[in-house]
Amino acid sequence: LGLASDAGIDTGSSAGIAVIPAITGSSLKAARVSNALFNRGINVQPILYPAVPEKAARLRFFLSALHTEAQIAQTVAVLQEEMLRD
């Protein structure tokens, strides 16, 4: 979570769990960023209103022991880049 936090990504209160949100703040942004990441080889699903409040729309990442530190660092870098595209 330190990488994400350092990149300015809001992960809510997810410390210590394998499901990590990246809160986008709007359903439109969550859908756009999810699609952009998919096009760059990263599969992450958006969680949109009404499943969550509109301002709590997010991407939901599932981490496992099979993910490498390099994969996580690359994902955070790509996510940061795409989150800033507005």
Phi and psi in degrees as a GROMACS rama.xvg file:
@    title "Ramachandran Plot"
@    xaxis  label "Phi"
@    yaxis  label "Psi"
@TYPE xy
-61.2788  -41.7925  GLY-2
-60.3802  -46.1623  LEU-3
-64.1656  -45.0177  ALA-4
-61.4624  -44.1611  SER-5
-61.8964  -28.0603  ASP-6
-86.6333  0.775786  ALA-7
81.2276  20.2268  GLY-8
-95.194  126.531  ILE-9
-82.5231  112.332  ASP-10
-104.3  14.3013  THR-11
60.5209  -139.296  GLY-12
-109.148  46.6458  SER-13
-92.7001  11.7675  SER-14
-56.5766  131.408  ALA-15
84.6506  8.8518  GLY-16
-124.093  163.534  ILE-17
-87.9625  -8.84522  ALA-18
-105.668  114.572  VAL-19
-115.526  120.107  ILE-20
-86.6797  153.448  PRO-21
-123.429  103.21  ALA-22
-76.2599  124.277  ILE-23
-99.5555  -25.7316  THR-24
91.9878  -9.27481  GLY-25
-156.809  148.656  SER-26
-64.0305  -39.6119  SER-27
-60.7963  -45.6119  LEU-28
-66.8901  -40.5713  LYS-29
-60.8304  -43.9445  ALA-30
-65.8323  -43.0214  ALA-31
-64.2209  -46.6736  ARG-32
-67.7234  -39.3883  VAL-33
-57.7443  -46.3379  SER-34
-64.1486  -43.2544  ASN-35
-62.2836  -42.5641  ALA-36
-66.5601  -40.0025  LEU-37
-58.8345  -42.6779  PHE-38
-65.2086  -16.871  ASN-39
-105.864  14.6338  ARG-40
88.216  14.8048  GLY-41
-117.705  119.517  ILE-42
-96.3419  111.196  ASN-43
-142.246  135.726  VAL-44
-94.8094  140.716  GLN-45
-82.7032  145.015  PRO-46
-113.027  113.048  ILE-47
-113.682  164.944  LEU-48
-61.0341  136.212  TYR-49
-94.8966  5.84283  PRO-50
-63.3809  -32.1931  ALA-51
-135.55  158.99  VAL-52
-58.1663  147.977  PRO-53
-49.4672  -45.4775  GLU-54
-73.1694  -7.93999  LYS-55
-106.324  10.7198  ALA-56
-55.1704  146.389  ALA-57
-156.061  170.416  ARG-58
-104.447  143.683  LEU-59
-117.46  112.072  ARG-60
-96.9955  137.454  PHE-61
-111.967  115.745  PHE-62
-100.478  148.626  LEU-63
-139.593  171.885  SER-64
-66.212  -14.0427  ALA-65
-80.3627  -15.2069  LEU-66
-77.2204  134.263  HIS-67
-87.5663  162.182  THR-68
-61.0652  -36.5657  GLU-69
-64.6426  -40.9666  ALA-70
-63.7471  -41.8345  GLN-71
-66.2581  -44.4116  ILE-72
-62.1839  -42.0385  ALA-73
-64.3418  -41.7378  GLN-74
-63.1247  -43.7696  THR-75
-62.011  -42.5363  VAL-76
-63.4901  -44.0642  ALA-77
-67.403  -42.1992  VAL-78
-60.822  -44.9633  LEU-79
-59.0886  -46.0829  GLN-80
-60.31  -46.2189  GLU-81
-71.1338  -33.8251  GLU-82
-66.5226  -27.1115  MET-83
-83.2033  -7.59123  LEU-84
-81.2534  68.2389  ARG-85
